[in-house]
Amino acid sequence: MLAVLILAAILFAAFALGGRWIQLHPERTVPKGQFIGPNTLGARLFRAQMAVLGTFMVFAGTTAAIFSLLSLLTSASVRLELMAKLIGVVAGVLAAIYVRKEARIRPESVSNSPNGWWP
């Protein structure tokens, strides 16, 4: 049981890191030349989709990883499980806020493709 929970925590942490990567590098998730310009409706919608998807992945991955690790300490106590879930949710929210701030600070990517622009 211990190995399963630790493996689950590692996989959930990798899921959260994937969400961070999606938010920081949305230009790598779409083919070059996909959009005509940076302010077209499709490009703005794509950036919004990547922000929502990445934020969800960071929140869910962090929450699940923290809960998986803290559930090792609960010993089938309902109150301790509730506290572990609450701590996991708070950590997930804080991680999602931090990554969104980090993504906003980064400069926008500049396309040098002759075929068009990608976000």
Stockholm file with secondary structure:
# STOCKHOLM 1.0

chainA/1-119         MLAVLILAAILFAAFALGGRWIQLHPERTVPKGQFIGPNTLGARLFRAQMAVLGTFMVFAGTTAAIFSLLSLLTSASVRLELMAKLIGVVAGVLAAIYVRKEARIRPESVSNSPNGWWP
#=GR chainA/1-119 SS CHHHHHHHHHHHHHHHHHHHHHHHCGGGGSCTTCBSSTTSHHHHHHHHHHHHHHHHHHHHHHHHHHHHHHGGGTTTCHHHHHHHHHHHHHHHHHHHHHHHHHHHHSCCCCCCCTTCBCC
#=GC SS_cons         CHHHHHHHHHHHHHHHHHHHHHHHCGGGGSCTTCBSSTTSHHHHHHHHHHHHHHHHHHHHHHHHHHHHHHGGGTTTCHHHHHHHHHHHHHHHHHHHHHHHHHHHHSCCCCCCCTTCBCC
//
